Amino acid sequence: MKVLLVSLTRDVSEITALVRSAGHELADTVVQARDAADRRFFVGKGKLDELADRLEGSEVDVVLFNGELHPSQHYTLEKRLKRQCYDRLRLILEIFAERAHGREAKLQVELALLHYETPLLREWIHSAAVGERPGFMAGGEYRVDAYLETVKRRTRRIEEELELVRKERGRRRASRKDRGFHLVSLAGYANAGKSSMLNVLTGERVLVEERMFSTLSTTTRAVQGRKRVLLTDTVGFVDQVPFWMVEAFHSTFEEIYDSDLVLLLVDASDPEPEILRKVRLAARTLLPRVPSDRILPVLTKADLVPPDRLEDVARLLEGSEFHARPLATSAETRSGIPELVDAIAGRFAFPLEVVVRLPVTPEGAAALSRLYGSAEVLQVDYGPRYTEVRARCRPEDAERLEGIGRVVSRTPLGSG
């Protein structure tokens, strides 16, 4: 579609990137510099008249407003301009709808779209009585009041289905942790390089696109050489979104909140004001749900930045809400990747070394098998009366072994 962009600020870099990500053609950009949006028309009355004249006979399909349109503004603008009117959030939701592939992602996006639609539908009912309006996300014409009831019923069904997905995802996480797996999540602003990082750390070939929100579904893989460390790629953060949109993707964000470690990726090639904005958004999203000591900042695309500038960015993050010096990495050149893998492994070093004597019984054999699966077995001596095992493990593993055999010694290895 051909898009006319209307902005109240001169910086339109992010909204322009969103237009490209959605696959639309940017016909032109109109800027009316002002401190706040007009309560009725978003732009001033004179600028609205100018836009209406400009659109007469033009091939523009959509007028995109770089901000948030309230339902009354949306109604007034569409009636006056006789074009579909989008705001920033509507464009993001369209990108989400295009990129959603898995069942969970599709449900989450549909729920977000329905939440977005509902106040607009109410405004059309209020302002136009029971009129008709083309579309509302799906094409065709509907009686707006009847469609609103359909939206409410569908919203309830999706919320129930996502709650089941959420519980199942929680059971899988608990099972993985019980079996000794450590869960690491990639987090960060859209297009920070999360999918590229997943590929370089796991050896996978997940599709990487230079478009915002190329990842909507979570992807979990084992870190190369670290069979008990599972890495999950998640949907990118985005600024200026309402609470209900975060809630629609709650089951996805739970992957981050329940992780043992969060790698917070920050694009080192961004200008400093952008880095600060994105880091503050990450802080609002993660803290205090995730303790700061479970968050490891990582600079990506370090190959695009001179060393002295990289040092400035590192100091910037040290002084942020996360109070940690980031690791500088590049998925392109692989610089900093071995150090990042070592840092991840260091977080999950086993805190105990134990020597345990297991009975020569099926129960003892099963315990040894579980130990191989959840700990680091260093030595096994098979004897006629018992099997002596030396292993590095978690405290809960040692407690389980106490109920089966006899723990001869327990040596703390540090906090890891």
Secondary structure as the mmCIF struct_conf table of DSSP 4:
data_model
#
loop_
_struct_conf.conf_type_id
_struct_conf.id
_struct_conf.beg_label_comp_id
_struct_conf.beg_label_asym_id
_struct_conf.beg_label_seq_id
_struct_conf.end_label_comp_id
_struct_conf.end_label_asym_id
_struct_conf.end_label_seq_id
STRN STRN1 LYS A 2 SER A 7
BEND BEND1 LEU A 8 ARG A 10
HELX_RH_AL_P HELX_RH_AL_P1 SER A 13 SER A 21
TURN_TY1_P TURN_TY1_P1 ALA A 22 GLY A 23
STRN STRN2 GLU A 25 VAL A 31
BEND BEND2 ASP A 35 ALA A 36
STRN STRN3 ASP A 38 ASP A 38
TURN_TY1_P TURN_TY1_P2 ARG A 39 PHE A 41
STRN STRN4 PHE A 42 PHE A 42
BEND BEND3 VAL A 43 VAL A 43
HELX_RH_AL_P HELX_RH_AL_P2 LYS A 45 LEU A 55
TURN_TY1_P TURN_TY1_P3 GLU A 56 GLY A 57
STRN STRN5 VAL A 62 PHE A 65
BEND BEND4 ASN A 66 GLY A 67
HELX_RH_AL_P HELX_RH_AL_P3 PRO A 71 LEU A 81
BEND BEND5 ARG A 83 ARG A 83
STRN STRN6 GLN A 84 ASP A 87
HELX_RH_AL_P HELX_RH_AL_P4 ARG A 88 ARG A 99
BEND BEND6 GLY A 102 GLY A 102
HELX_RH_AL_P HELX_RH_AL_P5 ARG A 103 ALA A 128
BEND BEND7 ALA A 129 VAL A 130
STRN STRN7 GLU A 132 PRO A 134
TURN_TY1_P TURN_TY1_P4 PHE A 136 MET A 137
BEND BEND8 ALA A 138 ALA A 138
BEND BEND9 GLY A 140 GLY A 140
STRN STRN8 GLU A 141 ARG A 143
HELX_RH_AL_P HELX_RH_AL_P6 VAL A 144 ASP A 178
TURN_TY1_P TURN_TY1_P5 ARG A 179 GLY A 180
STRN STRN9 HIS A 182 GLY A 188
STRN STRN10 TYR A 189 TYR A 189
TURN_TY1_P TURN_TY1_P6 ALA A 190 ASN A 191
BEND BEND10 ALA A 192 GLY A 193
HELX_RH_AL_P HELX_RH_AL_P7 LYS A 194 THR A 202
BEND BEND11 GLU A 210 ARG A 211
TURN_TY1_P TURN_TY1_P7 MET A 212 PHE A 213
BEND BEND12 SER A 217 SER A 217
STRN STRN11 THR A 219 VAL A 223
TURN_TY1_P TURN_TY1_P8 GLN A 224 GLY A 225
STRN STRN12 ARG A 226 ASP A 233
HELX_LH_PP_P HELX_LH_PP_P1 VAL A 235 GLY A 236
STRN STRN13 PHE A 237 PHE A 237
BEND BEND13 ASP A 239 GLN A 240
HELX_RH_AL_P HELX_RH_AL_P8 PHE A 243 ALA A 248
TURN_TY1_P TURN_TY1_P9 PHE A 249 PHE A 249
HELX_RH_AL_P HELX_RH_AL_P9 HIS A 250 TYR A 257
TURN_TY1_P TURN_TY1_P10 ASP A 258 ASP A 258
BEND BEND14 ASP A 260 ASP A 260
STRN STRN14 LEU A 261 ASP A 267
TURN_TY1_P TURN_TY1_P11 ALA A 268 SER A 269
BEND BEND15 ASP A 270 ASP A 270
HELX_RH_AL_P HELX_RH_AL_P10 GLU A 272 LEU A 286
TURN_TY1_P TURN_TY1_P12 LEU A 287 ARG A 289
BEND BEND16 VAL A 290 VAL A 290
HELX_RH_3T_P HELX_RH_3T_P1 SER A 292 ARG A 294
STRN STRN15 ILE A 295 THR A 300
HELX_RH_3T_P HELX_RH_3T_P2 ALA A 302 LEU A 304
BEND BEND17 VAL A 305 VAL A 305
HELX_RH_AL_P HELX_RH_AL_P11 PRO A 307 GLU A 318
TURN_TY1_P TURN_TY1_P13 GLY A 319 GLY A 319
BEND BEND18 SER A 320 SER A 320
TURN_TY1_P TURN_TY1_P14 GLU A 321 PHE A 322
HELX_LH_PP_P HELX_LH_PP_P2 ARG A 325 PRO A 326
STRN STRN16 LEU A 327 ALA A 328
TURN_TY1_P TURN_TY1_P15 ALA A 331 THR A 333
TURN_TY1_P TURN_TY1_P16 SER A 335 GLY A 336
HELX_RH_AL_P HELX_RH_AL_P12 ILE A 337 ARG A 347
TURN_TY1_P TURN_TY1_P17 PHE A 348 PHE A 348
BEND BEND19 PRO A 351 PRO A 351
STRN STRN17 LEU A 352 PRO A 359
BEND BEND20 VAL A 360 THR A 361
HELX_RH_AL_P HELX_RH_AL_P13 PRO A 362 SER A 374
BEND BEND21 ALA A 375 ALA A 375
STRN STRN18 GLU A 376 TYR A 382
BEND BEND22 PRO A 384 ARG A 385
STRN STRN19 TYR A 386 CYS A 393
HELX_RH_AL_P HELX_RH_AL_P14 PRO A 395 GLU A 402
TURN_TY1_P TURN_TY1_P18 GLY A 403 ILE A 404
BEND BEND23 GLY A 405 GLY A 405
STRN STRN20 ARG A 406 PRO A 412
#
